[in-house]
Amino acid sequence: MIDLYTWTTPNGRKVSIALEELGLAYNVHAIDINKDEQFAPAFLKISPNNRIPAIVDQDNGMSLMESGAILIYLAEKTGKLMPKDPEGRYRTIEWLMWQMGGIGPMLGQVHHFLKYNRGKAPYAEERYSKEAKRLYGVLDRRLESREFMAGDYSIADIATWPWISRFEWQEIDLNEFANVRRWYTAIAKRPAVQRGYQVPKNMGDIPMPK
């Protein structure tokens, strides 16, 4: 049994989707970041950086923060969603790290400046909007000749997809990135993704391109 501490953010959805895909039993503990619940002393013991998601594996008492580390742990625990051959494994980790270092922080800045603080920092709006489109271009080219980011469906896709699901917040037209649109739509139809998207609470249907 896994205890999952999470909220309705892309980083949180990575782990709930992975748990659903892997078929692991888990308990959900909602950490409402809008109410600063991530700063509670009890949560700090599990997540020293006061960020969701975090897990506690009741099988061995292991606690982990950081979504990328959690995804690798769950993949290795189950032997799924991560290739076993060395090159496949490192390609998956390579693209997982690309998400962690690029897609996540850069699109997060787009959300901050364009959705929540429009007009306060025009330079930042322009800078991060351009970087978002560049990253979408990188992903689109990566998906030109393959169905998923690192060969078979993997934790690299699971890490990246929830951030792309906020394409409307980023003012991105997925029709301009045909390969991303195809990949995004296919993953959105997966039952495990649909279930994991609604953890810890239903926030409406998955956004779909027009």
Z-matrix of the N, CA and C atoms (Angstrom, degrees):
N
C 1 1.461
C 2 1.523 1 109.54
N 3 1.325 2 115.88 1 134.15
C 4 1.461 3 122.86 2 178.58
C 5 1.526 4 108.73 3 -109.06
N 6 1.320 5 117.26 4 131.35
C 7 1.462 6 121.54 5 168.87
C 8 1.516 7 107.48 6 -92.71
N 9 1.326 8 116.80 7 120.25
C 10 1.460 9 122.99 8 -178.56
C 11 1.521 10 109.46 9 -109.05
N 12 1.309 11 115.56 10 123.94
C 13 1.463 12 123.12 11 176.65
C 14 1.526 13 106.74 12 -106.87
N 15 1.328 14 116.67 13 116.53
C 16 1.466 15 118.32 14 -167.02
C 17 1.513 16 111.85 15 -156.00
N 18 1.343 17 114.15 16 173.17
C 19 1.461 18 121.91 17 174.09
C 20 1.528 19 107.96 18 -147.98
N 21 1.326 20 116.77 19 178.09
C 22 1.469 21 122.07 20 -172.01
C 23 1.526 22 111.64 21 -84.19
N 24 1.305 23 117.01 22 58.51
C 25 1.455 24 122.81 23 178.60
C 26 1.529 25 108.56 24 -120.48
N 27 1.328 26 117.19 25 164.21
C 28 1.472 27 118.40 26 176.64
C 29 1.527 28 112.96 27 -55.78
N 30 1.324 29 117.42 28 -42.67
C 31 1.455 30 118.96 29 -179.53
C 32 1.528 31 111.56 30 -64.67
N 33 1.307 32 116.46 31 -39.90
C 34 1.449 33 119.49 32 177.32
C 35 1.517 34 112.18 33 -64.95
N 36 1.305 35 116.60 34 -40.68
C 37 1.466 36 120.44 35 -177.30
C 38 1.526 37 112.81 36 -68.65
N 39 1.319 38 116.87 37 -25.62
C 40 1.468 39 118.52 38 175.21
C 41 1.522 40 110.76 39 -52.77
N 42 1.315 41 116.32 40 -48.36
C 43 1.457 42 120.64 41 -172.08
C 44 1.520 43 111.45 42 -76.27
N 45 1.322 44 118.22 43 -40.51
C 46 1.465 45 118.92 44 178.47
C 47 1.527 46 110.85 45 -65.08
N 48 1.334 47 117.71 46 -36.90
C 49 1.464 48 120.50 47 176.23
C 50 1.519 49 110.09 48 -65.26
N 51 1.332 50 117.11 49 -44.61
C 52 1.468 51 120.07 50 179.23
C 53 1.526 52 111.12 51 -60.77
N 54 1.315 53 117.22 52 -43.62
C 55 1.461 54 120.51 53 179.23
C 56 1.520 55 111.35 54 -61.52
N 57 1.314 56 116.45 55 -39.89
C 58 1.468 57 120.09 56 177.33
C 59 1.524 58 110.73 57 -66.79
N 60 1.318 59 117.07 58 -44.11
C 61 1.467 60 120.47 59 179.83
C 62 1.534 61 111.04 60 -62.84
N 63 1.306 62 117.16 61 -36.54
C 64 1.462 63 121.60 62 -177.08
C 65 1.522 64 112.82 63 -83.86
N 66 1.319 65 116.54 64 -11.97
C 67 1.453 66 119.85 65 179.29
C 68 1.518 67 113.89 66 71.23
N 69 1.329 68 116.97 67 26.47
C 70 1.458 69 121.06 68 179.69
C 71 1.530 70 110.59 69 -86.60
N 72 1.314 71 116.17 70 139.93
C 73 1.460 72 120.42 71 176.16
C 74 1.530 73 109.21 72 -73.29
N 75 1.333 74 115.87 73 137.38
C 76 1.460 75 118.28 74 -179.56
C 77 1.527 76 111.15 75 -151.76
N 78 1.331 77 113.96 76 149.95
C 79 1.459 78 122.71 77 172.92
C 80 1.520 79 108.27 78 -102.98
N 81 1.315 80 116.87 79 137.60
C 82 1.462 81 121.69 80 -178.63
C 83 1.524 82 109.94 81 -100.79
N 84 1.315 83 115.28 82 130.12
C 85 1.459 84 122.82 83 173.52
C 86 1.526 85 106.92 84 -118.68
N 87 1.315 86 116.97 85 106.73
C 88 1.462 87 121.01 86 -178.57
C 89 1.523 88 109.68 87 -72.61
N 90 1.330 89 115.29 88 127.96
C 91 1.471 90 122.55 89 175.74
C 92 1.521 91 106.71 90 -115.28
N 93 1.323 92 116.26 91 98.19
C 94 1.466 93 121.20 92 -174.93
C 95 1.530 94 109.02 93 -76.23
N 96 1.330 95 115.17 94 102.50
C 97 1.464 96 119.44 95 -177.42
C 98 1.530 97 111.56 96 -71.75
N 99 1.326 98 117.22 97 -17.26
C 100 1.461 99 119.74 98 176.05
C 101 1.527 100 111.68 99 -73.30
N 102 1.326 101 116.26 100 -17.26
C 103 1.465 102 121.79 101 177.50
C 104 1.533 103 111.40 102 -109.06
N 105 1.334 104 116.27 103 12.72
C 106 1.475 105 122.54 104 178.69
C 107 1.526 106 112.98 105 61.79
N 108 1.327 107 116.92 106 27.49
C 109 1.463 108 119.31 107 -179.64
C 110 1.527 109 112.02 108 -67.76
N 111 1.338 110 116.57 109 -17.25
C 112 1.470 111 119.28 110 178.48
C 113 1.524 112 112.39 111 -69.64
N 114 1.322 113 117.12 112 -11.89
C 115 1.459 114 120.50 113 179.56
C 116 1.530 115 113.06 114 -96.36
N 117 1.316 116 117.14 115 4.72
C 118 1.464 117 120.31 116 177.99
C 119 1.530 118 109.72 117 -64.14
N 120 1.326 119 117.95 118 139.13
C 121 1.467 120 120.63 119 -178.70
C 122 1.528 121 113.58 120 -55.38
N 123 1.318 122 117.32 121 -36.66
C 124 1.469 123 119.52 122 -179.39
C 125 1.525 124 111.13 123 -65.27
N 126 1.331 125 116.52 124 -38.32
C 127 1.465 126 119.53 125 179.25
C 128 1.521 127 110.84 126 -72.69
N 129 1.316 128 117.28 127 -33.36
C 130 1.464 129 121.38 128 178.44
C 131 1.528 130 111.53 129 -58.89
N 132 1.313 131 117.37 130 -32.52
C 133 1.459 132 120.45 131 179.09
C 134 1.526 133 111.55 132 -66.44
N 135 1.326 134 116.20 133 -28.02
C 136 1.466 135 121.62 134 -179.46
C 137 1.522 136 110.48 135 -90.55
N 138 1.322 137 116.01 136 -40.75
C 139 1.467 138 122.12 137 -177.18
C 140 1.526 139 108.89 138 -125.14
N 141 1.333 140 118.89 139 90.71
C 142 1.471 141 121.92 140 -175.94
C 143 1.520 142 114.39 141 -58.56
N 144 1.341 143 117.55 142 -19.27
C 145 1.459 144 120.92 143 179.43
C 146 1.522 145 112.44 144 -94.00
N 147 1.336 146 117.37 145 6.12
C 148 1.477 147 121.72 146 179.03
C 149 1.528 148 112.79 147 55.80
N 150 1.328 149 116.42 148 39.36
C 151 1.458 150 119.78 149 179.35
C 152 1.529 151 109.99 150 -129.84
N 153 1.330 152 114.26 151 145.76
C 154 1.458 153 118.66 152 170.77
C 155 1.524 154 107.72 153 -93.10
N 156 1.338 155 117.93 154 156.49
C 157 1.454 156 127.82 155 0.98
C 158 1.527 157 111.27 156 -87.27
N 159 1.318 158 114.15 157 166.52
C 160 1.453 159 121.83 158 171.47
C 161 1.517 160 107.23 159 -147.82
N 162 1.321 161 116.01 160 156.71
C 163 1.463 162 119.68 161 178.76
C 164 1.524 163 109.82 162 -134.36
N 165 1.334 164 114.33 163 157.94
C 166 1.458 165 122.29 164 164.98
C 167 1.522 166 106.21 165 -128.79
N 168 1.327 167 116.10 166 122.45
C 169 1.457 168 121.72 167 178.15
C 170 1.528 169 107.69 168 -90.07
N 171 1.328 170 115.53 169 110.30
C 172 1.457 171 119.77 170 -176.75
C 173 1.531 172 112.46 171 -69.72
N 174 1.330 173 116.98 172 -13.53
C 175 1.470 174 119.28 173 177.39
C 176 1.520 175 112.03 174 -65.84
N 177 1.348 176 115.38 175 -34.15
C 178 1.472 177 118.22 176 -174.56
C 179 1.532 178 113.69 177 -138.03
N 180 1.337 179 116.22 178 2.12
C 181 1.456 180 119.71 179 179.61
C 182 1.516 181 114.81 180 79.83
N 183 1.325 182 118.03 181 3.05
C 184 1.459 183 122.37 182 -179.20
C 185 1.530 184 110.75 183 -67.18
N 186 1.330 185 116.43 184 128.67
C 187 1.459 186 120.84 185 172.05
C 188 1.520 187 108.48 186 -114.26
N 189 1.321 188 115.53 187 143.22
C 190 1.463 189 121.06 188 -177.99
C 191 1.516 190 110.15 189 -142.41
N 192 1.310 191 115.73 190 140.49
C 193 1.461 192 122.76 191 167.01
C 194 1.527 193 107.61 192 -112.64
N 195 1.315 194 117.20 193 177.48
C 196 1.462 195 125.45 194 -179.39
C 197 1.528 196 111.18 195 72.97
N 198 1.319 197 114.33 196 114.89
C 199 1.472 198 120.37 197 -172.19
C 200 1.522 199 113.03 198 -59.52
N 201 1.326 200 118.15 199 -38.24
C 202 1.463 201 119.85 200 -179.91
C 203 1.511 202 112.01 201 -64.22
N 204 1.328 203 116.19 202 -44.27
C 205 1.457 204 120.38 203 177.86
C 206 1.520 205 110.99 204 -62.70
N 207 1.323 206 116.31 205 -40.00
C 208 1.469 207 120.32 206 179.73
C 209 1.519 208 110.46 207 -64.00
N 210 1.332 209 117.62 208 -42.96
C 211 1.467 210 120.57 209 179.90
C 212 1.523 211 111.36 210 -62.32
N 213 1.318 212 117.33 211 -43.56
C 214 1.464 213 120.17 212 177.96
C 215 1.529 214 110.01 213 -62.56
N 216 1.308 215 116.70 214 -43.46
C 217 1.468 216 120.85 215 179.79
C 218 1.531 217 111.27 216 -59.83
N 219 1.323 218 116.52 217 -47.89
C 220 1.466 219 119.80 218 -178.29
C 221 1.525 220 111.48 219 -65.75
N 222 1.336 221 116.57 220 -38.41
C 223 1.469 222 119.81 221 178.45
C 224 1.528 223 110.17 222 -64.06
N 225 1.317 224 116.94 223 -43.28
C 226 1.457 225 120.08 224 -179.05
C 227 1.530 226 111.50 225 -72.73
N 228 1.307 227 117.57 226 -31.41
C 229 1.464 228 121.22 227 178.26
C 230 1.527 229 111.12 228 -63.66
N 231 1.340 230 115.42 229 -37.02
C 232 1.462 231 120.55 230 -174.61
C 233 1.524 232 113.75 231 -102.16
N 234 1.339 233 117.42 232 -17.35
C 235 1.459 234 120.47 233 -174.62
C 236 1.515 235 112.78 234 73.32
N 237 1.334 236 116.98 235 24.49
C 238 1.465 237 121.67 236 -178.03
C 239 1.529 238 110.22 237 -128.30
N 240 1.328 239 114.94 238 159.24
C 241 1.464 240 123.57 239 175.98
C 242 1.524 241 113.77 240 64.92
N 243 1.329 242 115.87 241 15.46
C 244 1.460 243 122.04 242 176.05
C 245 1.526 244 107.60 243 -147.60
N 246 1.340 245 118.29 244 120.55
C 247 1.468 246 119.38 245 178.84
C 248 1.524 247 111.97 246 -58.55
N 249 1.310 248 115.64 247 151.05
C 250 1.462 249 120.30 248 179.62
C 251 1.527 250 112.43 249 -91.88
N 252 1.332 251 117.79 250 -23.67
C 253 1.455 252 118.86 251 178.29
C 254 1.524 253 109.32 252 -73.46
N 255 1.328 254 118.53 253 146.31
C 256 1.467 255 121.33 254 -173.42
C 257 1.530 256 114.19 255 -56.41
N 258 1.349 257 116.94 256 -46.10
C 259 1.466 258 117.25 257 -178.10
C 260 1.514 259 111.04 258 -65.38
N 261 1.333 260 117.72 259 -45.02
C 262 1.459 261 120.37 260 179.21
C 263 1.515 262 112.37 261 -60.90
N 264 1.329 263 115.38 262 -39.70
C 265 1.460 264 120.10 263 178.80
C 266 1.524 265 110.94 264 -61.81
N 267 1.325 266 116.02 265 -46.79
C 268 1.458 267 118.25 266 -176.75
C 269 1.527 268 112.57 267 -75.56
N 270 1.319 269 118.73 268 -26.98
C 271 1.466 270 119.54 269 172.14
C 272 1.526 271 109.95 270 -64.60
N 273 1.324 272 116.19 271 -40.53
C 274 1.457 273 119.82 272 178.40
C 275 1.520 274 110.63 273 -64.34
N 276 1.326 275 116.75 274 -45.31
C 277 1.457 276 120.35 275 178.66
C 278 1.529 277 110.71 276 -65.05
N 279 1.339 278 116.54 277 -38.30
C 280 1.466 279 120.89 278 178.20
C 281 1.525 280 111.18 279 -55.90
N 282 1.334 281 116.78 280 -48.20
C 283 1.455 282 120.41 281 -177.04
C 284 1.519 283 112.39 282 -78.41
N 285 1.324 284 116.42 283 -25.51
C 286 1.462 285 119.15 284 171.02
C 287 1.529 286 109.41 285 -64.77
N 288 1.327 287 117.19 286 -44.21
C 289 1.460 288 120.39 287 178.79
C 290 1.527 289 111.67 288 -66.74
N 291 1.332 290 116.91 289 -32.34
C 292 1.465 291 120.01 290 174.91
C 293 1.521 292 109.99 291 -60.68
N 294 1.301 293 115.87 292 -42.81
C 295 1.468 294 118.88 293 176.94
C 296 1.522 295 110.90 294 -63.63
N 297 1.320 296 116.46 295 -46.00
C 298 1.455 297 120.33 296 -175.94
C 299 1.532 298 111.88 297 -64.58
N 300 1.326 299 116.42 298 -36.04
C 301 1.456 300 120.18 299 -176.02
C 302 1.515 301 114.59 300 -93.93
N 303 1.333 302 117.30 301 -17.97
C 304 1.458 303 120.30 302 -175.37
C 305 1.516 304 113.42 303 -121.73
N 306 1.306 305 115.61 304 -72.40
C 307 1.470 306 120.74 305 -175.65
C 308 1.523 307 112.10 306 -52.77
N 309 1.328 308 117.20 307 -49.53
C 310 1.456 309 119.92 308 -176.49
C 311 1.519 310 113.77 309 -62.92
N 312 1.322 311 118.11 310 -61.64
C 313 1.471 312 118.25 311 -176.68
C 314 1.522 313 114.27 312 -66.78
N 315 1.326 314 117.79 313 -35.89
C 316 1.467 315 118.83 314 -177.68
C 317 1.530 316 111.35 315 -72.94
N 318 1.321 317 117.79 316 -44.75
C 319 1.465 318 118.73 317 178.21
C 320 1.521 319 110.57 318 -69.05
N 321 1.322 320 116.80 319 -29.36
C 322 1.455 321 119.09 320 173.88
C 323 1.515 322 112.00 321 -61.56
N 324 1.327 323 117.16 322 -37.09
C 325 1.458 324 120.45 323 176.44
C 326 1.531 325 111.33 324 -68.56
N 327 1.322 326 116.72 325 -35.27
C 328 1.471 327 119.70 326 174.94
C 329 1.519 328 109.82 327 -59.92
N 330 1.327 329 116.47 328 -46.15
C 331 1.473 330 119.71 329 178.79
C 332 1.526 331 110.44 330 -58.81
N 333 1.328 332 116.27 331 -43.70
C 334 1.465 333 120.53 332 -176.54
C 335 1.525 334 111.60 333 -63.13
N 336 1.324 335 116.10 334 -46.86
C 337 1.459 336 118.81 335 -172.95
C 338 1.528 337 113.72 336 -87.64
N 339 1.341 338 118.06 337 -37.89
C 340 1.456 339 119.58 338 -176.27
C 341 1.519 340 112.82 339 -86.50
N 342 1.333 341 117.05 340 -41.81
C 343 1.470 342 118.82 341 -176.12
C 344 1.523 343 112.19 342 -85.10
N 345 1.329 344 116.92 343 -43.53
C 346 1.453 345 119.54 344 -170.74
C 347 1.526 346 114.72 345 -101.62
N 348 1.317 347 117.92 346 -20.64
C 349 1.473 348 119.64 347 -175.36
C 350 1.525 349 111.78 348 -137.48
N 351 1.311 350 116.75 349 38.85
C 352 1.472 351 120.36 350 -177.72
C 353 1.525 352 110.76 351 -58.13
N 354 1.334 353 113.99 352 135.93
C 355 1.457 354 120.46 353 176.49
C 356 1.512 355 114.91 354 90.12
N 357 1.329 356 117.61 355 -11.91
C 358 1.462 357 119.65 356 -178.15
C 359 1.527 358 112.58 357 -83.20
N 360 1.326 359 116.30 358 -26.86
C 361 1.465 360 119.78 359 -176.50
C 362 1.525 361 109.32 360 -147.15
N 363 1.346 362 118.02 361 78.83
C 364 1.477 363 120.89 362 -176.72
C 365 1.524 364 113.24 363 -56.16
N 366 1.337 365 117.05 364 -37.59
C 367 1.468 366 119.12 365 179.47
C 368 1.525 367 110.48 366 -62.26
N 369 1.322 368 117.18 367 -44.78
C 370 1.465 369 120.78 368 179.66
C 371 1.531 370 111.07 369 -65.06
N 372 1.322 371 117.02 370 -39.59
C 373 1.466 372 120.36 371 177.76
C 374 1.529 373 110.20 372 -58.17
N 375 1.331 374 115.76 373 -46.64
C 376 1.466 375 119.87 374 -178.72
C 377 1.521 376 110.92 375 -67.15
N 378 1.316 377 116.61 376 -44.98
C 379 1.463 378 121.29 377 -177.57
C 380 1.529 379 111.74 378 -59.05
N 381 1.321 380 116.53 379 -50.43
C 382 1.459 381 119.31 380 -174.34
C 383 1.529 382 111.72 381 -77.97
N 384 1.324 383 117.91 382 -28.47
C 385 1.462 384 119.58 383 174.14
C 386 1.526 385 110.70 384 -64.23
N 387 1.326 386 116.46 385 -42.71
C 388 1.468 387 120.27 386 177.96
C 389 1.526 388 111.02 387 -64.09
N 390 1.320 389 116.54 388 -40.52
C 391 1.458 390 119.76 389 179.70
C 392 1.528 391 111.30 390 -67.58
N 393 1.324 392 116.93 391 -36.11
C 394 1.464 393 120.13 392 176.62
C 395 1.524 394 110.31 393 -60.59
N 396 1.327 395 116.98 394 -46.56
C 397 1.462 396 120.08 395 -179.56
C 398 1.522 397 111.08 396 -65.73
N 399 1.322 398 116.84 397 -35.15
C 400 1.464 399 119.36 398 176.68
C 401 1.526 400 110.98 399 -63.11
N 402 1.329 401 116.34 400 -44.87
C 403 1.464 402 120.65 401 -179.80
C 404 1.524 403 111.49 402 -66.32
N 405 1.309 404 117.28 403 -38.69
C 406 1.466 405 119.57 404 174.53
C 407 1.522 406 110.16 405 -60.57
N 408 1.326 407 116.32 406 -37.45
C 409 1.455 408 120.23 407 177.09
C 410 1.515 409 112.40 408 -64.60
N 411 1.331 410 116.54 409 -41.23
C 412 1.468 411 120.94 410 176.91
C 413 1.522 412 109.76 411 -59.57
N 414 1.320 413 116.67 412 -47.16
C 415 1.464 414 120.67 413 -179.60
C 416 1.529 415 110.86 414 -64.69
N 417 1.323 416 116.73 415 -40.17
C 418 1.461 417 120.21 416 -179.59
C 419 1.530 418 110.96 417 -62.36
N 420 1.322 419 117.10 418 -42.68
C 421 1.464 420 120.26 419 178.72
C 422 1.528 421 111.10 420 -67.69
N 423 1.329 422 116.74 421 -36.27
C 424 1.455 423 120.31 422 178.21
C 425 1.520 424 111.51 423 -62.50
N 426 1.317 425 116.59 424 -33.40
C 427 1.461 426 121.96 425 -175.98
C 428 1.530 427 113.59 426 -91.53
N 429 1.336 428 116.82 427 4.86
C 430 1.465 429 120.00 428 -179.65
C 431 1.519 430 112.01 429 -60.92
N 432 1.306 431 117.37 430 -41.67
C 433 1.463 432 121.03 431 -171.43
C 434 1.522 433 112.98 432 -118.56
N 435 1.336 434 117.06 433 16.38
C 436 1.465 435 119.81 434 -179.52
C 437 1.521 436 109.39 435 -149.63
N 438 1.308 437 114.34 436 151.58
C 439 1.466 438 120.08 437 -177.53
C 440 1.523 439 111.65 438 -72.24
N 441 1.344 440 115.19 439 -39.84
C 442 1.450 441 120.46 440 -178.62
C 443 1.525 442 110.21 441 -127.05
N 444 1.295 443 117.29 442 174.93
C 445 1.460 444 120.83 443 -168.52
C 446 1.523 445 113.98 444 -67.74
N 447 1.326 446 117.05 445 -34.51
C 448 1.464 447 119.85 446 -175.76
C 449 1.523 448 111.25 447 -131.98
N 450 1.329 449 115.82 448 41.50
C 451 1.458 450 120.30 449 -178.22
C 452 1.509 451 110.31 450 99.63
N 453 1.338 452 116.89 451 -110.69
C 454 1.456 453 120.39 452 176.02
C 455 1.525 454 110.35 453 -76.16
N 456 1.311 455 115.75 454 162.06
C 457 1.467 456 122.66 455 175.07
C 458 1.515 457 109.31 456 -53.73
N 459 1.337 458 116.97 457 129.71
C 460 1.458 459 120.23 458 -171.16
C 461 1.523 460 111.41 459 -149.60
N 462 1.334 461 114.76 460 -178.59
C 463 1.458 462 119.21 461 177.26
C 464 1.522 463 112.30 462 -64.15
N 465 1.324 464 118.73 463 -20.05
C 466 1.470 465 120.34 464 175.39
C 467 1.524 466 110.21 465 -64.87
N 468 1.325 467 116.76 466 -42.76
C 469 1.468 468 120.78 467 177.52
C 470 1.521 469 110.78 468 -67.44
N 471 1.328 470 115.78 469 -42.64
C 472 1.461 471 120.50 470 -178.25
C 473 1.529 472 110.74 471 -64.03
N 474 1.323 473 117.31 472 -34.67
C 475 1.461 474 120.76 473 178.59
C 476 1.521 475 112.29 474 -70.62
N 477 1.311 476 116.80 475 -36.27
C 478 1.466 477 121.26 476 -172.88
C 479 1.518 478 112.34 477 -86.40
N 480 1.323 479 117.23 478 -38.87
C 481 1.466 480 120.88 479 -172.61
C 482 1.533 481 114.31 480 -54.63
N 483 1.352 482 120.38 481 -44.95
C 484 1.469 483 118.17 482 -177.57
C 485 1.521 484 113.80 483 -62.09
N 486 1.333 485 117.52 484 -28.49
C 487 1.455 486 119.25 485 176.29
C 488 1.524 487 110.94 486 -72.24
N 489 1.316 488 116.83 487 -37.52
C 490 1.463 489 120.02 488 177.55
C 491 1.528 490 110.70 489 -68.92
N 492 1.337 491 116.59 490 -25.04
C 493 1.473 492 119.43 491 -180.00
C 494 1.527 493 111.65 492 -65.74
N 495 1.309 494 117.40 493 -9.70
C 496 1.461 495 120.95 494 175.16
C 497 1.526 496 111.31 495 -105.07
N 498 1.324 497 115.30 496 33.62
C 499 1.471 498 119.97 497 -179.98
C 500 1.514 499 111.75 498 -58.16
N 501 1.335 500 117.68 499 -31.15
C 502 1.468 501 120.00 500 179.67
C 503 1.527 502 110.58 501 -67.99
N 504 1.326 503 117.46 502 -38.96
C 505 1.464 504 120.92 503 176.62
C 506 1.519 505 110.17 504 -61.99
N 507 1.326 506 116.15 505 -32.64
C 508 1.470 507 122.04 506 -176.64
C 509 1.523 508 112.22 507 -87.58
N 510 1.331 509 116.43 508 -1.82
C 511 1.463 510 122.90 509 -178.51
C 512 1.527 511 111.10 510 56.45
N 513 1.335 512 114.17 511 42.46
C 514 1.457 513 121.82 512 177.85
C 515 1.522 514 109.23 513 -103.75
N 516 1.317 515 116.42 514 131.93
C 517 1.463 516 122.59 515 173.53
C 518 1.523 517 107.75 516 -93.51
N 519 1.326 518 116.93 517 109.10
C 520 1.462 519 119.99 518 -177.80
C 521 1.521 520 112.89 519 -64.83
N 522 1.322 521 117.13 520 -16.68
C 523 1.462 522 119.38 521 176.51
C 524 1.533 523 111.64 522 -67.92
N 525 1.320 524 116.78 523 -17.36
C 526 1.464 525 120.37 524 176.71
C 527 1.527 526 111.76 525 -82.45
N 528 1.328 527 116.15 526 -9.62
C 529 1.467 528 122.02 527 -178.39
C 530 1.530 529 107.75 528 -130.82
N 531 1.327 530 114.83 529 79.04
C 532 1.467 531 120.35 530 -169.72
C 533 1.527 532 112.92 531 -60.05
N 534 1.313 533 117.46 532 -38.24
C 535 1.465 534 119.75 533 -178.78
C 536 1.526 535 111.55 534 -70.94
N 537 1.322 536 115.92 535 -37.69
C 538 1.463 537 119.65 536 176.02
C 539 1.524 538 109.83 537 -65.30
N 540 1.320 539 116.43 538 -42.21
C 541 1.469 540 120.14 539 179.61
C 542 1.522 541 110.24 540 -60.10
N 543 1.314 542 118.17 541 -46.75
C 544 1.461 543 121.64 542 179.55
C 545 1.518 544 111.42 543 -59.61
N 546 1.339 545 116.52 544 -47.68
C 547 1.464 546 122.90 545 179.09
C 548 1.525 547 111.15 546 -62.32
N 549 1.318 548 116.23 547 -47.57
C 550 1.462 549 121.48 548 -178.15
C 551 1.531 550 111.09 549 -61.01
N 552 1.308 551 116.58 550 -46.00
C 553 1.459 552 121.41 551 -177.71
C 554 1.525 553 111.12 552 -64.65
N 555 1.324 554 116.71 553 -41.53
C 556 1.469 555 120.52 554 -179.73
C 557 1.523 556 110.67 555 -63.22
N 558 1.321 557 117.34 556 -43.15
C 559 1.460 558 120.31 557 -179.57
C 560 1.524 559 110.66 558 -69.19
N 561 1.322 560 117.15 559 -36.86
C 562 1.465 561 120.81 560 -179.76
C 563 1.523 562 112.35 561 -61.74
N 564 1.316 563 117.50 562 -23.70
C 565 1.467 564 121.56 563 -178.32
C 566 1.527 565 112.78 564 -84.24
N 567 1.314 566 117.85 565 -9.42
C 568 1.459 567 120.55 566 -178.61
C 569 1.530 568 109.83 567 -70.57
N 570 1.330 569 118.03 568 128.53
C 571 1.469 570 120.16 569 -178.60
C 572 1.530 571 113.72 570 -56.20
N 573 1.346 572 117.38 571 -39.10
C 574 1.463 573 119.81 572 179.88
C 575 1.522 574 111.15 573 -64.90
N 576 1.325 575 116.77 574 -36.20
C 577 1.460 576 120.72 575 178.13
C 578 1.526 577 110.00 576 -67.21
N 579 1.316 578 116.32 577 -42.06
C 580 1.455 579 120.01 578 179.47
C 581 1.524 580 111.52 579 -63.28
N 582 1.331 581 116.86 580 -37.31
C 583 1.465 582 119.59 581 177.39
C 584 1.529 583 111.11 582 -71.37
N 585 1.321 584 116.35 583 -46.59
C 586 1.457 585 120.17 584 -177.49
C 587 1.510 586 113.49 585 -65.41
N 588 1.326 587 116.55 586 -29.00
C 589 1.466 588 121.29 587 -179.93
C 590 1.527 589 111.13 588 -63.29
N 591 1.317 590 117.57 589 -28.72
C 592 1.462 591 121.79 590 -174.71
C 593 1.525 592 113.45 591 -93.50
N 594 1.323 593 117.67 592 15.53
C 595 1.463 594 122.50 593 178.19
C 596 1.535 595 108.53 594 -100.81
N 597 1.327 596 119.66 595 133.24
C 598 1.458 597 128.11 596 5.21
C 599 1.517 598 115.20 597 -88.68
N 600 1.342 599 118.22 598 -1.28
C 601 1.455 600 119.57 599 176.07
C 602 1.513 601 108.85 600 -154.96
N 603 1.316 602 114.78 601 158.62
C 604 1.462 603 121.25 602 -178.05
C 605 1.522 604 110.03 603 -71.58
N 606 1.328 605 115.34 604 122.43
C 607 1.458 606 121.20 605 179.36
C 608 1.522 607 111.97 606 -114.39
N 609 1.326 608 116.00 607 18.49
C 610 1.457 609 120.11 608 -179.19
C 611 1.516 610 111.50 609 102.36
N 612 1.310 611 115.01 610 173.91
C 613 1.459 612 120.58 611 -177.65
C 614 1.518 613 112.04 612 -64.78
N 615 1.323 614 115.27 613 154.38
C 616 1.459 615 121.09 614 173.32
C 617 1.531 616 109.36 615 -60.97
N 618 1.317 617 118.70 616 129.21
C 619 1.474 618 119.90 617 177.62
C 620 1.536 619 110.53 618 -62.69
N 621 1.304 620 115.37 619 136.23
C 622 1.460 621 121.07 620 179.75
C 623 1.515 622 109.95 621 -125.40
N 624 1.338 623 117.31 622 142.54
C 625 1.484 624 119.66 623 179.69
C 626 1.520 625 111.30 624 -66.45
N 627 1.299 626 115.16 625 150.36
C 628 1.469 627 120.15 626 179.78
C 629 1.513 628 110.17 627 -84.39
